Amino acid sequence: MVISMSLLTQIVLEEKRRIENMIAEYERALAVLPKGTLVSKTVKNNTYYYLQYREGKKTVSEYVGRASEQTERVKAQIERRKQIEAMLKTLRGEYALARKMSGE
């Protein structure tokens, strides 16, 4: 029984370390991805794209450009950011559970 508990504890601690590493990796990825949403505005039949996000109470709009590879790249980066944020939320829940199981 002692051997199996020791093995189980070791597995939980290993999983906790793996989750810590994944969280750190995802947070590094988030640091370089744009935050906010891509907003389009039409002026005289021309569509312009802006990256819109909040800084404190202020809403900031950064000009991205017209529909182009640049706007598609920003759109893909925003989508990637949303996916990473969802994964981080799940990982943080798993991390809390691993900490509880390891007795922390």
N, CA, C and O of each residue as an XYZ file, in Angstrom:
416
protein
N       0.809     -1.192      0.000
C       0.000      0.000      0.000
C       0.859      1.266      0.000
O       0.513      2.246     -0.659
N       1.973      1.254      0.731
C       2.856      2.405      0.798
C       3.477      2.672     -0.571
O       3.629      3.823     -0.978
N       3.832      1.608     -1.270
C       4.440      1.768     -2.591
C       3.449      2.408     -3.559
O       3.821      3.306     -4.314
N       2.207      1.964     -3.548
C       1.218      2.513     -4.476
C       0.882      3.969     -4.159
O       0.666      4.763     -5.074
N       0.834      4.330     -2.874
C       0.572      5.724     -2.505
C       1.743      6.603     -2.923
O       1.554      7.723     -3.398
N       2.950      6.085     -2.742
C       4.132      6.831     -3.143
C       4.143      7.043     -4.653
O       4.482      8.126     -5.129
N       3.779      6.022     -5.392
C       3.720      6.107     -6.845
C       2.642      7.103     -7.274
O       2.856      7.910     -8.178
N       1.508      7.040     -6.630
C       0.412      7.954     -6.945
C       0.812      9.399     -6.650
O       0.544     10.298     -7.447
N       1.448      9.617     -5.513
C       1.912     10.963     -5.154
C       2.929     11.466     -6.170
O       2.901     12.629     -6.573
N       3.817     10.584     -6.571
C       4.836     10.946     -7.557
C       4.193     11.331     -8.890
O       4.612     12.301     -9.521
N       3.189     10.587     -9.316
C       2.485     10.881    -10.567
C       1.778     12.231    -10.477
O       1.821     13.017    -11.424
N       1.131     12.503     -9.350
C       0.428     13.777     -9.162
C       1.424     14.934     -9.193
O       1.156     15.964     -9.813
N       2.565     14.776     -8.532
C       3.577     15.841     -8.521
C       4.158     16.063     -9.914
O       4.421     17.200    -10.306
N       4.356     14.982    -10.656
C       4.850     15.100    -12.028
C       3.831     15.823    -12.913
O       4.196     16.662    -13.737
N       2.569     15.493    -12.734
C       1.500     16.160    -13.499
C       1.432     17.644    -13.132
O       1.221     18.492    -13.999
N       1.607     17.948    -11.869
C       1.590     19.343    -11.409
C       2.721     20.128    -12.073
O       2.509     21.255    -12.518
N       3.925     19.542    -12.145
C       5.057     20.207    -12.801
C       4.786     20.399    -14.295
O       5.113     21.439    -14.866
N       4.186     19.385    -14.919
C       3.872     19.475    -16.344
C       2.880     20.619    -16.592
O       3.024     21.380    -17.549
N       1.888     20.727    -15.730
C       0.888     21.799    -15.868
C       1.543     23.163    -15.653
O       1.247     24.114    -16.376
N       2.430     23.262    -14.661
C       3.146     24.530    -14.425
C       3.922     24.952    -15.672
O       3.897     26.119    -16.061
N       4.601     24.007    -16.287
C       5.374     24.307    -17.502
C       4.462     24.742    -18.646
O       4.788     25.675    -19.380
N       3.333     24.075    -18.799
C       2.392     24.434    -19.864
C       1.818     25.829    -19.629
O       1.696     26.616    -20.568
N       1.468     26.136    -18.384
C       0.931     27.466    -18.058
C       1.974     28.538    -18.393
O       1.643     29.560    -18.993
N       3.220     28.305    -18.007
C       4.284     29.282    -18.288
C       4.460     29.467    -19.798
O       4.624     30.592    -20.269
N       4.429     28.377    -20.547
C       4.580     28.445    -22.004
C       3.428     29.224    -22.641
O       3.655     30.070    -23.506
N       2.211     28.945    -22.221
C       1.051     29.650    -22.771
C       1.071     31.131    -22.398
O       0.686     31.974    -23.209
N       1.512     31.457    -21.188
C       1.582     32.868    -20.789
C       2.627     33.619    -21.617
O       2.433     34.790    -21.943
N       3.736     32.948    -21.960
C       4.737     33.572    -22.834
C       4.147     33.824    -24.222
O       4.403     34.861    -24.834
N       3.360     32.874    -24.708
C       2.730     33.033    -26.022
C       1.733     34.194    -26.000
O       1.650     34.961    -26.960
N       0.980     34.322    -24.909
C       0.003     35.417    -24.801
C       0.675     36.787    -24.795
O       0.107     37.765    -25.281
N       1.873     36.851    -24.250
C       2.569     38.136    -24.138
C       2.854     38.756    -25.503
O       2.959     39.977    -25.610
N       2.982     37.938    -26.548
C       3.307     38.482    -27.867
C       2.092     38.571    -28.792
O       2.179     39.155    -29.872
N       0.971     38.000    -28.381
C      -0.232     38.046    -29.221
C      -1.044     39.298    -28.928
O      -1.073     39.758    -27.786
N      -1.707     39.863    -29.942
C      -2.521     41.061    -29.708
C      -3.762     40.734    -28.888
O      -4.339     39.653    -29.005
N      -4.156     41.694    -28.056
C      -5.382     41.511    -27.289
C      -6.474     42.360    -27.912
O      -6.190     43.322    -28.625
N      -7.714     42.009    -27.645
C      -8.832     42.785    -28.152
C      -9.528     42.102    -29.313
O      -9.441     40.887    -29.486
N     -10.221     42.907    -30.102
C     -10.955     42.390    -31.250
C     -10.654     43.250    -32.474
O     -10.250     44.408    -32.366
N     -10.864     42.653    -33.626
C     -10.679     43.369    -34.882
C     -12.024     43.957    -35.285
O     -13.010     43.236    -35.438
N     -12.052     45.261    -35.455
C     -13.285     45.984    -35.777
C     -13.128     46.612    -37.162
O     -12.078     47.163    -37.493
N     -14.185     46.520    -37.957
C     -14.131     47.144    -39.283
C     -15.008     48.388    -39.297
O     -16.072     48.431    -38.680
N     -14.538     49.386    -40.010
C     -15.298     50.629    -40.183
C     -15.307     50.950    -41.672
O     -14.270     50.895    -42.333
N     -16.478     51.284    -42.192
C     -16.600     51.614    -43.603
C     -16.776     53.119    -43.759
O     -17.667     53.728    -43.167
N     -15.899     53.697    -44.573
C     -15.939     55.127    -44.854
C     -15.870     55.290    -46.373
O     -14.886     54.899    -46.999
N     -16.906     55.862    -46.953
C     -16.977     56.092    -48.406
C     -16.650     54.826    -49.198
O     -15.780     54.833    -50.069
N     -17.351     53.754    -48.887
C     -17.203     52.459    -49.561
C     -15.839     51.803    -49.383
O     -15.533     50.838    -50.084
N     -15.021     52.292    -48.475
C     -13.738     51.666    -48.152
C     -13.827     51.099    -46.741
O     -14.299     51.775    -45.827
N     -13.381     49.869    -46.562
C     -13.412     49.236    -45.246
C     -12.022     49.279    -44.633
O     -11.042     48.868    -45.255
N     -11.949     49.783    -43.402
C     -10.705     49.892    -42.666
C     -10.824     49.058    -41.398
O     -11.894     48.993    -40.794
N      -9.732     48.422    -40.994
C      -9.737     47.558    -39.819
C      -8.910     48.159    -38.697
O      -7.840     48.729    -38.913
N      -9.443     48.014    -37.490
C      -8.795     48.525    -36.286
C      -8.762     47.426    -35.234
O      -9.707     46.647    -35.106
N      -7.678     47.370    -34.490
C      -7.578     46.482    -33.342
C      -8.060     47.291    -32.147
O      -7.484     48.326    -31.814
N      -9.115     46.815    -31.508
C      -9.720     47.558    -30.414
C      -9.570     46.772    -29.114
O      -9.920     45.593    -29.049
N      -9.045     47.437    -28.074
C      -8.856     46.802    -26.773
C      -8.930     47.868    -25.683
O      -8.951     49.067    -25.961
N      -8.969     47.399    -24.431
C      -9.074     48.320    -23.305
C      -7.737     48.419    -22.577
O      -7.018     47.435    -22.402
N      -7.437     49.635    -22.166
C      -6.313     49.904    -21.268
C      -6.905     50.629    -20.078
O      -7.150     51.835    -20.124
N      -7.130     49.883    -19.015
C      -7.814     50.453    -17.866
C      -9.253     50.750    -18.238
O      -9.983     49.853    -18.658
N      -9.669     51.998    -18.088
C     -11.042     52.396    -18.432
C     -11.147     52.902    -19.863
O     -12.246     53.146    -20.360
N     -10.016     53.057    -20.521
C      -9.974     53.653    -21.846
C     -10.011     52.579    -22.936
O      -9.336     51.556    -22.819
N     -10.796     52.805    -23.995
C     -10.818     51.924    -25.155
C      -9.852     52.480    -26.193
O      -9.934     53.648    -26.572
N      -8.941     51.634    -26.644
C      -7.916     52.037    -27.599
C      -8.203     51.374    -28.944
O      -8.513     50.184    -28.999
N      -8.102     52.139    -30.024
C      -8.250     51.608    -31.380
C      -6.955     51.849    -32.131
O      -6.531     52.992    -32.299
N      -6.322     50.763    -32.588
C      -5.089     50.868    -33.376
C      -5.409     50.507    -34.813
O      -6.022     49.474    -35.082
N      -4.999     51.351    -35.721
C      -5.246     51.111    -37.137
C      -4.424     49.914    -37.610
O      -3.218     49.849    -37.373
N      -5.087     48.960    -38.286
C      -4.412     47.785    -38.835
C      -4.250     47.931    -40.344
O      -3.198     47.608    -40.895
N      -5.292     48.417    -41.007
C      -5.222     48.613    -42.446
C      -6.476     48.129    -43.135
O      -7.462     47.774    -42.488
N      -6.430     48.118    -44.462
C      -7.538     47.586    -45.249
C      -7.428     46.067    -45.255
O      -6.448     45.509    -44.762
N      -8.436     45.398    -45.816
C      -8.407     43.935    -45.914
C      -7.146     43.509    -46.656
O      -6.947     43.873    -47.815
N      -6.302     42.741    -45.987
C      -5.037     42.301    -46.576
C      -4.515     41.106    -45.784
O      -5.179     40.595    -44.883
N      -3.320     40.682    -46.141
C      -2.683     39.603    -45.387
C      -2.455     40.027    -43.939
O      -2.554     39.214    -43.021
N      -2.151     41.296    -43.748
C      -1.926     41.832    -42.391
C      -3.173     41.673    -41.538
O      -3.086     41.199    -40.405
N      -4.319     42.056    -42.055
C      -5.554     41.944    -41.266
C      -5.896     40.477    -41.012
O      -6.370     40.132    -39.930
N      -5.660     39.612    -41.997
C      -5.907     38.178    -41.803
C      -4.964     37.611    -40.741
O      -5.365     36.766    -39.942
N      -3.731     38.069    -40.734
C      -2.761     37.611    -39.740
C      -3.194     38.048    -38.337
O      -3.124     37.265    -37.389
N      -3.641     39.298    -38.211
C      -4.096     39.799    -36.913
C      -5.337     39.016    -36.456
O      -5.463     38.671    -35.282
N      -6.245     38.744    -37.395
C      -7.444     37.961    -37.081
C      -7.062     36.579    -36.554
O      -7.638     36.109    -35.573
N      -6.102     35.932    -37.196
C      -5.648     34.604    -36.779
C      -4.972     34.670    -35.408
O      -5.145     33.769    -34.588
N      -4.203     35.733    -35.158
C      -3.532     35.880    -33.863
C      -4.551     36.080    -32.738
O      -4.377     35.552    -31.639
N      -5.601     36.835    -33.012
C      -6.643     37.054    -32.008
C      -7.360     35.738    -31.709
O      -7.652     35.436    -30.552
N      -7.641     34.963    -32.747
C      -8.286     33.660    -32.557
C      -7.383     32.733    -31.742
O      -7.856     32.013    -30.863
N      -6.087     32.754    -32.037
C      -5.127     31.937    -31.284
C      -5.100     32.361    -29.827
O      -5.026     31.516    -28.935
N      -5.160     33.667    -29.577
C      -5.175     34.172    -28.209
C      -6.387     33.642    -27.448
O      -6.268     33.236    -26.292
N      -7.554     33.646    -28.095
C      -8.769     33.138    -27.449
C      -8.631     31.660    -27.109
O      -9.059     31.224    -26.040
N      -8.035     30.888    -28.014
C      -7.833     29.458    -27.764
C      -6.891     29.247    -26.580
O      -7.148     28.406    -25.719
N      -5.805     30.009    -26.541
C      -4.839     29.874    -25.452
C      -5.469     30.274    -24.128
O      -5.238     29.617    -23.113
N      -6.261     31.340    -24.121
C      -6.919     31.763    -22.883
C      -7.869     30.681    -22.375
O      -7.959     30.459    -21.167
N      -8.574     30.009    -23.275
C      -9.463     28.918    -22.874
C      -8.654     27.751    -22.304
O      -9.045     27.156    -21.300
N      -7.533     27.426    -22.940
C      -6.679     26.344    -22.436
C      -6.111     26.694    -21.062
O      -6.036     25.843    -20.176
N      -5.711     27.957    -20.896
C      -5.174     28.388    -19.602
C      -6.209     28.266    -18.498
O      -5.886     27.873    -17.377
N      -7.432     28.597    -18.806
C      -8.500     28.487    -17.807
C      -8.649     27.030    -17.349
O      -8.766     26.752    -16.155
N      -8.641     26.119    -18.308
C      -8.740     24.697    -17.985
C      -7.524     24.235    -17.193
O      -7.662     23.527    -16.196
N      -6.335     24.633    -17.635
C      -5.107     24.222    -16.948
C      -5.048     24.741    -15.518
O      -4.586     24.039    -14.619
N      -5.507     25.952    -15.307
C      -5.483     26.504    -13.942
C      -6.408     25.717    -13.017
O      -6.105     25.529    -11.839
N      -7.539     25.258    -13.559
C      -8.426     24.396    -12.777
C      -7.759     23.069    -12.456
O      -7.846     22.586    -11.327
N      -7.097     22.478    -13.436
C      -6.383     21.214    -13.226
C      -5.230     21.407    -12.246
O      -4.949     20.527    -11.433
N      -4.561     22.562    -12.322
C      -3.458     22.845    -11.417
C      -3.949     22.931     -9.972
O      -3.307     22.413     -9.059
N      -5.076     23.581     -9.776
C      -5.650     23.688     -8.421
C      -5.978     22.303     -7.882
O      -5.739     22.013     -6.709
N      -6.522     21.453     -8.739
C      -6.845     20.086     -8.323
C      -5.579     19.306     -7.985
O      -5.546     18.586     -6.987
N      -4.544     19.439     -8.799
C      -3.277     18.748     -8.533
C      -2.648     19.225     -7.228
O      -2.088     18.428     -6.476
N      -2.743     20.519     -6.963
C      -2.214     21.033     -5.691
C      -2.969     20.457     -4.509
O      -2.377     20.092     -3.493
N      -4.286     20.382     -4.655
C      -5.104     19.821     -3.579
C      -4.754     18.356     -3.346
O      -4.639     17.907     -2.206
N      -4.586     17.615     -4.448
C      -4.275     16.189     -4.328
C      -2.880     15.946     -3.759
O      -2.645     14.925     -3.114
N      -1.954     16.876     -3.992
C      -0.597     16.707     -3.488
C      -0.476     17.207     -2.051
O       0.577     17.053     -1.432
N      -1.529     17.797     -1.518
C      -1.523     18.234     -0.120
C      -1.043     19.648      0.097
O      -0.722     20.025      1.223
N      -0.986     20.439     -0.961
C      -0.543     21.845     -0.801
C      -1.692     22.737     -0.414
O      -1.506     23.941     -0.239
